[in-house]
Structure formats: C-alpha cells, structure tokens
Amino acid sequence: MNEDRGSRPHFDISWIDDDTLRYAEDGRHVLIGIDVNPGLLSGGVVVHADSIDHWINAADGSTSPVTDVDREVILFRLEGYDPLRKRRFQIARDADDPDSER
C-alpha cells in the first residue's frame, strides 16, 4: 500500500495483466489500459488516460464517473509508481492520438 500526504492518504497500484493496471483507493478502484513496448531499447509504457473513466465500488460493483481532478491525481501517482519510473513513460490523452504526451 502506498501513502502520500494529500487529501487521499491511502492508495494501491497493482498489475492485473500485461495491458492493465488497477488503481484502488477508499473502497473503489479503476482499471487503466496501458501498452508496454518490450523492446530492448524502447521499453516504454503508454498509459491511456481515456481508460480512466469510471470507479468500481468494491462493496457492490456499482460504478461512478472519475472526475477530471481524480484522473490527474491518478496519472500523477502512476508516474511515481516504481515499476513504471524505470521506463520511458507516456500518457496518451486522446484515444485518437496515441502519441500525445504529458
């Protein structure tokens, strides 16, 4: 479990499979689509920000929209996630533009 000193003190990031990360906090989670380039020289990760669209409540499976502020917090925390920090990290902001970066 990770901690930071913001308004959301506890969160967890974990791998679901090769193309998906799970970000969890406060009894809810969101699944995040990623592309990993396993090439020796590139080894980059592209996070698809548009996949961060709804929270899933752990208790009952209900969903609610992810706000723009929450999305930015999640993306910020992903940048600090140790397994991603060692790779070239890109955030695709628009589904139509996979080369958009933050």
MOPAC internal coordinates of N, CA, C and O (Angstrom, degrees):
PM7 1SCF
backbone

  N    0.0000 0     0.00 0     0.00 0    0    0    0
  C    1.4552 1     0.00 0     0.00 0    1    0    0
  C    1.5253 1   107.57 1     0.00 0    2    1    0
  O    1.2310 1   121.01 1   -42.30 1    3    2    1
  N    1.3002 1   115.67 1   137.70 1    3    2    1
  C    1.4545 1   121.94 1   178.61 1    5    3    2
  C    1.5135 1   109.58 1  -100.27 1    6    5    3
  O    1.2310 1   120.69 1   -27.13 1    7    6    5
  N    1.3140 1   116.28 1   152.87 1    7    6    5
  C    1.4628 1   120.85 1   175.32 1    9    7    6
  C    1.5071 1   109.24 1  -133.48 1   10    9    7
  O    1.2310 1   120.90 1   -35.29 1   11   10    9
  N    1.3159 1   115.88 1   144.71 1   11   10    9
  C    1.4488 1   120.05 1   166.33 1   13   11   10
  C    1.5156 1   107.57 1  -138.56 1   14   13   11
  O    1.2310 1   119.81 1    -3.35 1   15   14   13
  N    1.3064 1   117.97 1   176.65 1   15   14   13
  C    1.4495 1   120.48 1  -170.71 1   17   15   14
  C    1.5282 1   112.94 1  -102.83 1   18   17   15
  O    1.2310 1   119.81 1  -149.03 1   19   18   17
  N    1.3214 1   117.97 1    30.97 1   19   18   17
  C    1.4598 1   121.47 1   179.37 1   21   19   18
  C    1.5164 1   111.11 1   -94.74 1   22   21   19
  O    1.2310 1   121.43 1    17.52 1   23   22   21
  N    1.3187 1   114.87 1  -162.48 1   23   22   21
  C    1.4586 1   119.71 1  -179.20 1   25   23   22
  C    1.5297 1   111.72 1   -73.42 1   26   25   23
  O    1.2310 1   119.91 1   166.63 1   27   26   25
  N    1.3099 1   117.77 1   -13.37 1   27   26   25
  C    1.4612 1   122.35 1   177.31 1   29   27   26
  C    1.5216 1   107.83 1  -118.41 1   30   29   27
  O    1.2310 1   119.85 1   -88.23 1   31   30   29
  N    1.3432 1   117.88 1    91.77 1   31   30   29
  C    1.4497 1   119.74 1  -170.55 1   33   31   30
  C    1.5188 1   116.51 1   -72.47 1   34   33   31
  O    1.2310 1   118.84 1   153.42 1   35   34   33
  N    1.3316 1   119.81 1   -26.58 1   35   34   33
  C    1.4551 1   120.12 1  -175.16 1   37   35   34
  C    1.5217 1   111.04 1  -123.47 1   38   37   35
  O    1.2310 1   120.92 1   -49.66 1   39   38   37
  N    1.3114 1   115.84 1   130.34 1   39   38   37
  C    1.4593 1   121.18 1   175.25 1   41   39   38
  C    1.5143 1   108.49 1  -150.47 1   42   41   39
  O    1.2310 1   121.17 1   -17.82 1   43   42   41
  N    1.3227 1   115.36 1   162.18 1   43   42   41
  C    1.4548 1   120.99 1  -179.83 1   45   43   42
  C    1.5236 1   108.72 1  -141.66 1   46   45   43
  O    1.2310 1   120.77 1   -41.42 1   47   46   45
  N    1.3194 1   116.14 1   138.58 1   47   46   45
  C    1.4589 1   122.07 1   176.42 1   49   47   46
  C    1.5177 1   107.04 1  -121.96 1   50   49   47
  O    1.2310 1   120.82 1   -48.93 1   51   50   49
  N    1.3228 1   116.03 1   131.07 1   51   50   49
  C    1.4656 1   119.19 1   179.46 1   53   51   50
  C    1.5245 1   109.84 1  -145.38 1   54   53   51
  O    1.2310 1   121.15 1   -23.17 1   55   54   53
  N    1.3267 1   115.40 1   156.83 1   55   54   53
  C    1.4589 1   121.84 1   176.42 1   57   55   54
  C    1.5170 1   108.61 1   -82.43 1   58   57   55
  O    1.2310 1   120.37 1   -46.88 1   59   58   57
  N    1.3248 1   116.90 1   133.12 1   59   58   57
  C    1.4634 1   122.78 1   173.23 1   61   59   58
  C    1.5283 1   108.58 1   -95.13 1   62   61   59
  O    1.2310 1   120.48 1   132.14 1   63   62   61
  N    1.3121 1   116.68 1   -47.86 1   63   62   61
  C    1.4610 1   123.34 1   175.55 1   65   63   62
  C    1.5274 1   107.23 1  -156.70 1   66   65   63
  O    1.2310 1   120.04 1     9.51 1   67   66   65
  N    1.3281 1   117.52 1  -170.49 1   67   66   65
  C    1.4649 1   120.87 1  -175.82 1   69   67   66
  C    1.5244 1   114.02 1   -63.18 1   70   69   67
  O    1.2310 1   120.29 1   159.24 1   71   70   69
  N    1.3270 1   117.05 1   -20.76 1   71   70   69
  C    1.4579 1   120.86 1  -175.39 1   73   71   70
  C    1.5209 1   114.39 1  -116.49 1   74   73   71
  O    1.2310 1   120.00 1  -173.24 1   75   74   73
  N    1.3373 1   117.61 1     6.76 1   75   74   73
  C    1.4593 1   119.74 1  -172.85 1   77   75   74
  C    1.5253 1   112.16 1  -142.54 1   78   77   75
  O    1.2310 1   121.35 1   -47.39 1   79   78   77
  N    1.3347 1   115.03 1   132.61 1   79   78   77
  C    1.4569 1   122.03 1   169.75 1   81   79   78
  C    1.5265 1   107.90 1  -108.60 1   82   81   79
  O    1.2310 1   120.97 1   -27.07 1   83   82   81
  N    1.3220 1   115.75 1   152.93 1   83   82   81
  C    1.4681 1   121.63 1   175.79 1   85   83   82
  C    1.5254 1   107.37 1  -117.22 1   86   85   83
  O    1.2310 1   120.58 1   -57.03 1   87   86   85
  N    1.3281 1   116.50 1   122.97 1   87   86   85
  C    1.4592 1   122.54 1   175.61 1   89   87   86
  C    1.5273 1   106.59 1  -108.50 1   90   89   87
  O    1.2310 1   119.96 1   -55.45 1   91   90   89
  N    1.3308 1   117.69 1   124.55 1   91   90   89
  C    1.4657 1   121.67 1  -177.44 1   93   91   90
  C    1.5167 1   110.59 1  -126.51 1   94   93   91
  O    1.2310 1   121.40 1   -36.39 1   95   94   93
  N    1.3478 1   114.92 1   143.61 1   95   94   93
  C    1.4553 1   122.20 1   173.00 1   97   95   94
  C    1.5244 1   108.14 1  -161.73 1   98   97   95
  O    1.2310 1   120.64 1   -32.80 1   99   98   97
  N    1.2916 1   116.37 1   147.20 1   99   98   97
  C    1.4687 1   122.69 1   172.46 1  101   99   98
  C    1.5317 1   114.50 1    49.23 1  102  101   99
  O    1.2310 1   120.13 1  -136.84 1  103  102  101
  N    1.3302 1   117.35 1    43.16 1  103  102  101
  C    1.4544 1   120.74 1   175.77 1  105  103  102
  C    1.5200 1   115.56 1    73.58 1  106  105  103
  O    1.2310 1   120.65 1  -161.26 1  107  106  105
  N    1.3128 1   116.36 1    18.74 1  107  106  105
  C    1.4566 1   120.96 1   177.80 1  109  107  106
  C    1.5224 1   108.21 1  -143.15 1  110  109  107
  O    1.2310 1   120.77 1   -18.87 1  111  110  109
  N    1.3199 1   116.14 1   161.13 1  111  110  109
  C    1.4600 1   119.46 1   178.65 1  113  111  110
  C    1.5287 1   110.58 1  -146.40 1  114  113  111
  O    1.2310 1   121.78 1   -14.51 1  115  114  113
  N    1.3171 1   114.20 1   165.49 1  115  114  113
  C    1.4563 1   122.24 1   176.58 1  117  115  114
  C    1.5300 1   106.81 1  -135.97 1  118  117  115
  O    1.2310 1   120.94 1   -38.06 1  119  118  117
  N    1.3307 1   115.82 1   141.94 1  119  118  117
  C    1.4577 1   121.23 1   176.69 1  121  119  118
  C    1.5166 1   108.48 1   -96.46 1  122  121  119
  O    1.2310 1   120.52 1   -42.94 1  123  122  121
  N    1.3380 1   116.60 1   137.06 1  123  122  121
  C    1.4561 1   122.39 1  -172.79 1  125  123  122
  C    1.5207 1   109.16 1  -122.46 1  126  125  123
  O    1.2310 1   120.99 1   -58.17 1  127  126  125
  N    1.3261 1   115.71 1   121.83 1  127  126  125
  C    1.4590 1   120.84 1   178.17 1  129  127  126
  C    1.5171 1   111.21 1   -77.15 1  130  129  127
  O    1.2310 1   121.06 1   -45.55 1  131  130  129
  N    1.3312 1   115.57 1   134.45 1  131  130  129
  C    1.4626 1   120.95 1   177.92 1  133  131  130
  C    1.5266 1   108.99 1  -135.63 1  134  133  131
  O    1.2310 1   121.04 1   -22.15 1  135  134  133
  N    1.3138 1   115.62 1   157.85 1  135  134  133
  C    1.4552 1   123.18 1   170.37 1  137  135  134
  C    1.5198 1   106.73 1  -121.33 1  138  137  135
  O    1.2310 1   120.59 1   -51.49 1  139  138  137
  N    1.3109 1   116.48 1   128.51 1  139  138  137
  C    1.4574 1   121.46 1   178.43 1  141  139  138
  C    1.5161 1   107.65 1  -112.28 1  142  141  139
  O    1.2310 1   120.85 1   -52.93 1  143  142  141
  N    1.3189 1   115.97 1   127.07 1  143  142  141
  C    1.4481 1   121.10 1   175.81 1  145  143  142
  C    1.5175 1   107.65 1   -97.72 1  146  145  143
  O    1.2310 1   119.89 1   -72.67 1  147  146  145
  N    1.3311 1   117.82 1   107.33 1  147  146  145
  C    1.4592 1   120.42 1  -173.70 1  149  147  146
  C    1.5295 1   114.92 1   -79.59 1  150  149  147
  O    1.2310 1   119.48 1  -176.77 1  151  150  149
  N    1.3311 1   118.59 1     3.23 1  151  150  149
  C    1.4545 1   121.07 1  -178.72 1  153  151  150
  C    1.5240 1   112.54 1   -55.88 1  154  153  151
  O    1.2310 1   120.70 1   -32.08 1  155  154  153
  N    1.3213 1   116.27 1   147.92 1  155  154  153
  C    1.4622 1   120.81 1  -177.00 1  157  155  154
  C    1.5195 1   112.52 1   -60.11 1  158  157  155
  O    1.2310 1   120.12 1   140.33 1  159  158  157
  N    1.3257 1   117.38 1   -39.67 1  159  158  157
  C    1.4603 1   119.29 1  -176.50 1  161  159  158
  C    1.5241 1   113.01 1   -90.52 1  162  161  159
  O    1.2310 1   120.05 1   145.41 1  163  162  161
  N    1.3149 1   117.50 1   -34.59 1  163  162  161
  C    1.4577 1   118.20 1  -176.59 1  165  163  162
  C    1.5216 1   111.11 1   -83.85 1  166  165  163
  O    1.2310 1   119.60 1   119.86 1  167  166  165
  N    1.3212 1   118.37 1   -60.14 1  167  166  165
  C    1.4593 1   121.92 1   176.36 1  169  167  166
  C    1.5153 1   114.74 1    48.78 1  170  169  167
  O    1.2310 1   120.20 1  -149.47 1  171  170  169
  N    1.3299 1   117.23 1    30.53 1  171  170  169
  C    1.4477 1   120.57 1  -176.11 1  173  171  170
  C    1.5103 1   113.30 1   -89.36 1  174  173  171
  O    1.2310 1   121.35 1   -13.51 1  175  174  173
  N    1.3187 1   115.03 1   166.49 1  175  174  173
  C    1.4536 1   123.29 1   177.79 1  177  175  174
  C    1.5242 1   107.89 1  -127.39 1  178  177  175
  O    1.2310 1   120.75 1   -48.88 1  179  178  177
  N    1.3377 1   116.17 1   131.12 1  179  178  177
  C    1.4606 1   121.54 1   174.18 1  181  179  178
  C    1.5192 1   106.75 1  -112.05 1  182  181  179
  O    1.2310 1   120.80 1   -57.48 1  183  182  181
  N    1.3268 1   116.07 1   122.52 1  183  182  181
  C    1.4610 1   122.11 1   176.96 1  185  183  182
  C    1.5218 1   107.65 1   -99.25 1  186  185  183
  O    1.2310 1   120.56 1   -53.55 1  187  186  185
  N    1.3207 1   116.54 1   126.45 1  187  186  185
  C    1.4637 1   121.48 1  -179.49 1  189  187  186
  C    1.5262 1   109.47 1   -89.56 1  190  189  187
  O    1.2310 1   121.05 1   -81.66 1  191  190  189
  N    1.3343 1   115.60 1    98.34 1  191  190  189
  C    1.4635 1   121.35 1  -177.03 1  193  191  190
  C    1.5178 1   112.17 1   -59.64 1  194  193  191
  O    1.2310 1   120.04 1   149.19 1  195  194  193
  N    1.3366 1   117.53 1   -30.81 1  195  194  193
  C    1.4638 1   119.59 1  -178.84 1  197  195  194
  C    1.5270 1   112.51 1   -69.43 1  198  197  195
  O    1.2310 1   119.98 1   165.57 1  199  198  197
  N    1.3424 1   117.64 1   -14.43 1  199  198  197
  C    1.4694 1   120.11 1   176.86 1  201  199  198
  C    1.5263 1   111.87 1   -78.39 1  202  201  199
  O    1.2310 1   120.45 1   166.72 1  203  202  201
  N    1.3130 1   116.74 1   -13.28 1  203  202  201
  C    1.4701 1   121.89 1   178.90 1  205  203  202
  C    1.5229 1   106.96 1   -87.80 1  206  205  203
  O    1.2310 1   120.84 1  -103.32 1  207  206  205
  N    1.3267 1   116.00 1    76.68 1  207  206  205
  C    1.4617 1   118.33 1  -171.88 1  209  207  206
  C    1.5242 1   114.99 1  -118.87 1  210  209  207
  O    1.2310 1   119.76 1   156.16 1  211  210  209
  N    1.3477 1   118.06 1   -23.84 1  211  210  209
  C    1.4717 1   117.82 1   179.29 1  213  211  210
  C    1.5253 1   111.24 1  -147.70 1  214  213  211
  O    1.2310 1   122.05 1   -36.78 1  215  214  213
  N    1.3251 1   113.68 1   143.22 1  215  214  213
  C    1.4573 1   122.12 1   173.97 1  217  215  214
  C    1.5199 1   108.39 1   -82.19 1  218  217  215
  O    1.2310 1   120.41 1   -33.30 1  219  218  217
  N    1.3185 1   116.83 1   146.70 1  219  218  217
  C    1.4589 1   122.52 1   172.54 1  221  219  218
  C    1.5181 1   107.23 1  -115.63 1  222  221  219
  O    1.2310 1   120.70 1   -59.44 1  223  222  221
  N    1.3274 1   116.27 1   120.56 1  223  222  221
  C    1.4532 1   121.94 1  -179.07 1  225  223  222
  C    1.5284 1   108.65 1   -74.13 1  226  225  223
  O    1.2310 1   120.45 1   -54.37 1  227  226  225
  N    1.3334 1   116.74 1   125.63 1  227  226  225
  C    1.4649 1   120.97 1  -177.32 1  229  227  226
  C    1.5185 1   112.72 1   -65.70 1  230  229  227
  O    1.2310 1   119.88 1   149.56 1  231  230  229
  N    1.3232 1   117.84 1   -30.44 1  231  230  229
  C    1.4672 1   121.16 1  -175.26 1  233  231  230
  C    1.5257 1   113.14 1   -72.54 1  234  233  231
  O    1.2310 1   120.61 1   137.03 1  235  234  233
  N    1.3447 1   116.45 1   -42.97 1  235  234  233
  C    1.4592 1   117.93 1  -173.36 1  237  235  234
  C    1.5292 1   114.99 1  -130.21 1  238  237  235
  O    1.2310 1   120.09 1  -179.43 1  239  238  237
  N    1.3329 1   117.43 1     0.57 1  239  238  237
  C    1.4586 1   120.63 1   178.45 1  241  239  238
  C    1.5171 1   114.91 1    77.85 1  242  241  239
  O    1.2310 1   120.32 1  -177.00 1  243  242  241
  N    1.3376 1   117.00 1     3.00 1  243  242  241
  C    1.4653 1   119.47 1   178.22 1  245  243  242
  C    1.5311 1   109.71 1   -68.38 1  246  245  243
  O    1.2310 1   120.79 1   -19.89 1  247  246  245
  N    1.3193 1   116.09 1   160.11 1  247  246  245
  C    1.4589 1   120.45 1  -179.14 1  249  247  246
  C    1.5222 1   110.51 1  -121.07 1  250  249  247
  O    1.2310 1   121.41 1   -24.05 1  251  250  249
  N    1.3176 1   114.91 1   155.95 1  251  250  249
  C    1.4627 1   122.28 1   174.35 1  253  251  250
  C    1.5248 1   107.37 1  -147.93 1  254  253  251
  O    1.2310 1   120.04 1   -27.47 1  255  254  253
  N    1.3343 1   117.53 1   152.53 1  255  254  253
  C    1.4632 1   120.12 1  -176.54 1  257  255  254
  C    1.5280 1   112.30 1   -67.37 1  258  257  255
  O    1.2310 1   121.24 1   -32.12 1  259  258  257
  N    1.3275 1   115.23 1   147.88 1  259  258  257
  C    1.4613 1   121.92 1   172.16 1  261  259  258
  C    1.5203 1   106.85 1   -87.07 1  262  261  259
  O    1.2310 1   120.28 1   -52.65 1  263  262  261
  N    1.3251 1   117.06 1   127.35 1  263  262  261
  C    1.4670 1   120.57 1   178.59 1  265  263  262
  C    1.5281 1   109.51 1   -74.47 1  266  265  263
  O    1.2310 1   120.82 1   -17.90 1  267  266  265
  N    1.3213 1   116.03 1   162.10 1  267  266  265
  C    1.4653 1   120.53 1   176.83 1  269  267  266
  C    1.5246 1   111.03 1   -60.27 1  270  269  267
  O    1.2310 1   120.47 1   141.59 1  271  270  269
  N    1.3258 1   116.70 1   -38.41 1  271  270  269
  C    1.4719 1   120.58 1   179.30 1  273  271  270
  C    1.5278 1   109.92 1   -64.69 1  274  273  271
  O    1.2310 1   120.24 1   133.63 1  275  274  273
  N    1.3328 1   117.15 1   -46.37 1  275  274  273
  C    1.4666 1   120.15 1   177.80 1  277  275  274
  C    1.5202 1   111.28 1   -59.86 1  278  277  275
  O    1.2310 1   120.13 1   138.54 1  279  278  277
  N    1.3416 1   117.35 1   -41.46 1  279  278  277
  C    1.4650 1   121.00 1   179.52 1  281  279  278
  C    1.5275 1   110.48 1   -59.94 1  282  281  279
  O    1.2310 1   120.35 1   136.92 1  283  282  281
  N    1.3331 1   116.93 1   -43.08 1  283  282  281
  C    1.4675 1   119.83 1  -179.90 1  285  283  282
  C    1.5330 1   111.35 1   -65.95 1  286  285  283
  O    1.2310 1   120.39 1   141.64 1  287  286  285
  N    1.3243 1   116.85 1   -38.36 1  287  286  285
  C    1.4732 1   120.80 1   177.17 1  289  287  286
  C    1.5246 1   109.62 1   -62.78 1  290  289  287
  O    1.2310 1   120.42 1   134.81 1  291  290  289
  N    1.3154 1   116.80 1   -45.19 1  291  290  289
  C    1.4627 1   121.33 1   179.87 1  293  291  290
  C    1.5281 1   110.24 1   -61.39 1  294  293  291
  O    1.2310 1   120.12 1   133.61 1  295  294  293
  N    1.3286 1   117.38 1   -46.39 1  295  294  293
  C    1.4637 1   120.52 1   179.55 1  297  295  294
  C    1.5195 1   111.47 1   -62.45 1  298  297  295
  O    1.2310 1   120.36 1   139.51 1  299  298  297
  N    1.3246 1   116.92 1   -40.49 1  299  298  297
  C    1.4595 1   121.05 1   177.14 1  301  299  298
  C    1.5322 1   110.56 1   -59.80 1  302  301  299
  O    1.2310 1   120.69 1   135.04 1  303  302  301
  N    1.3227 1   116.28 1   -44.96 1  303  302  301
  C    1.4592 1   120.41 1  -179.06 1  305  303  302
  C    1.5232 1   112.00 1   -69.20 1  306  305  303
  O    1.2310 1   120.32 1   147.09 1  307  306  305
  N    1.3216 1   116.99 1   -32.91 1  307  306  305
  C    1.4681 1   119.39 1   176.41 1  309  307  306
  C    1.5219 1   110.99 1   -63.33 1  310  309  307
  O    1.2310 1   120.70 1   143.31 1  311  310  309
  N    1.3358 1   116.28 1   -36.69 1  311  310  309
  C    1.4615 1   119.57 1   179.07 1  313  311  310
  C    1.5258 1   111.52 1   -62.21 1  314  313  311
  O    1.2310 1   120.21 1   153.01 1  315  314  313
  N    1.3177 1   117.21 1   -26.99 1  315  314  313
  C    1.4623 1   121.32 1   178.64 1  317  315  314
  C    1.5184 1   114.16 1   -93.80 1  318  317  315
  O    1.2310 1   120.08 1   177.91 1  319  318  317
  N    1.3310 1   117.46 1    -2.09 1  319  318  317
  C    1.4679 1   122.42 1  -179.07 1  321  319  318
  C    1.5215 1   108.33 1   -69.49 1  322  321  319
  O    1.2310 1   120.47 1   -62.14 1  323  322  321
  N    1.3128 1   116.71 1   117.86 1  323  322  321
  C    1.4592 1   122.46 1  -169.33 1  325  323  322
  C    1.5286 1   114.92 1   -50.61 1  326  325  323
  O    1.2310 1   118.44 1   133.18 1  327  326  325
  N    1.3414 1   120.58 1   -46.82 1  327  326  325
  C    1.4679 1   118.02 1   179.95 1  329  327  326
  C    1.5269 1   114.14 1   -62.84 1  330  329  327
  O    1.2310 1   119.76 1   158.57 1  331  330  329
  N    1.3357 1   118.07 1   -21.43 1  331  330  329
  C    1.4629 1   120.66 1   178.11 1  333  331  330
  C    1.5230 1   112.19 1   -92.56 1  334  333  331
  O    1.2310 1   119.71 1   155.19 1  335  334  333
  N    1.3222 1   118.16 1   -24.81 1  335  334  333
  C    1.4707 1   121.28 1  -176.21 1  337  335  334
  C    1.5143 1   112.14 1   -62.49 1  338  337  335
  O    1.2310 1   119.81 1   152.57 1  339  338  337
  N    1.3106 1   117.97 1   -27.43 1  339  338  337
  C    1.4584 1   121.47 1  -176.74 1  341  339  338
  C    1.5299 1   112.31 1   -84.85 1  342  341  339
  O    1.2310 1   120.30 1  -179.44 1  343  342  341
  N    1.3103 1   117.03 1     0.56 1  343  342  341
  C    1.4604 1   122.03 1  -178.37 1  345  343  342
  C    1.5318 1   110.39 1  -116.11 1  346  345  343
  O    1.2310 1   121.55 1   -20.25 1  347  346  345
  N    1.3223 1   114.64 1   159.75 1  347  346  345
  C    1.4561 1   119.00 1   171.23 1  349  347  346
  C    1.5223 1   106.60 1   -67.04 1  350  349  347
  O    1.2310 1   120.21 1   -56.48 1  351  350  349
  N    1.3048 1   117.20 1   123.52 1  351  350  349
  C    1.4632 1   123.41 1  -169.03 1  353  351  350
  C    1.5119 1   110.06 1  -115.42 1  354  353  351
  O    1.2310 1   120.24 1   -55.57 1  355  354  353
  N    1.3310 1   117.15 1   124.43 1  355  354  353
  C    1.4574 1   121.83 1   176.77 1  357  355  354
  C    1.5174 1   108.99 1  -126.89 1  358  357  355
  O    1.2310 1   121.17 1   -31.12 1  359  358  357
  N    1.3180 1   115.36 1   148.88 1  359  358  357
  C    1.4575 1   121.16 1   173.77 1  361  359  358
  C    1.5172 1   107.44 1  -116.12 1  362  361  359
  O    1.2310 1   120.82 1   -62.03 1  363  362  361
  N    1.3213 1   116.05 1   117.97 1  363  362  361
  C    1.4633 1   121.16 1   175.32 1  365  363  362
  C    1.5205 1   106.79 1   -85.15 1  366  365  363
  O    1.2310 1   120.43 1   -67.89 1  367  366  365
  N    1.3209 1   116.78 1   112.11 1  367  366  365
  C    1.4597 1   122.46 1  -175.76 1  369  367  366
  C    1.5104 1   112.89 1   -84.13 1  370  369  367
  O    1.2310 1   119.79 1   158.12 1  371  370  369
  N    1.3203 1   118.01 1   -21.88 1  371  370  369
  C    1.4571 1   121.52 1  -174.43 1  373  371  370
  C    1.5199 1   108.06 1  -134.10 1  374  373  371
  O    1.2310 1   120.58 1   -50.06 1  375  374  373
  N    1.3191 1   116.50 1   129.94 1  375  374  373
  C    1.4651 1   120.76 1  -178.60 1  377  375  374
  C    1.5243 1   111.61 1   -59.01 1  378  377  375
  O    1.2310 1   120.03 1   152.27 1  379  378  377
  N    1.3292 1   117.54 1   -27.73 1  379  378  377
  C    1.4597 1   120.98 1  -179.62 1  381  379  378
  C    1.5198 1   112.54 1   -84.38 1  382  381  379
  O    1.2310 1   119.92 1   171.81 1  383  382  381
  N    1.3299 1   117.77 1    -8.19 1  383  382  381
  C    1.4531 1   121.45 1  -176.85 1  385  383  382
  C    1.5277 1   109.99 1  -133.53 1  386  385  383
  O    1.2310 1   119.80 1   -98.47 1  387  386  385
  N    1.3536 1   117.99 1    81.53 1  387  386  385
  C    1.4563 1   119.96 1  -177.49 1  389  387  386
  C    1.5208 1   113.72 1   -66.37 1  390  389  387
  O    1.2310 1   120.07 1   168.23 1  391  390  389
  N    1.3440 1   117.47 1   -11.77 1  391  390  389
  C    1.4566 1   119.52 1   179.86 1  393  391  390
  C    1.5171 1   112.94 1   -93.12 1  394  393  391
  O    1.2310 1   119.75 1  -179.33 1  395  394  393
  N    1.3429 1   118.09 1     0.67 1  395  394  393
  C    1.4619 1   119.23 1   178.13 1  397  395  394
  C    1.5140 1   108.72 1   -68.13 1  398  397  395
  O    1.2310 1   120.75 1   -40.50 1  399  398  397
  N    1.3193 1   116.17 1   139.50 1  399  398  397
  C    1.4650 1   121.42 1  -177.19 1  401  399  398
  C    1.4978 1   110.67 1  -126.41 1  402  401  399
  O    1.2310 1   122.36 1   -17.54 1  403  402  401
  N    1.3136 1   113.08 1   162.46 1  403  402  401
  C    1.4547 1   119.90 1   172.06 1  405  403  402
  C    1.4959 1   107.21 1  -108.13 1  406  405  403
  O    1.2310 1   120.10 1   180.00 1  407  406  405

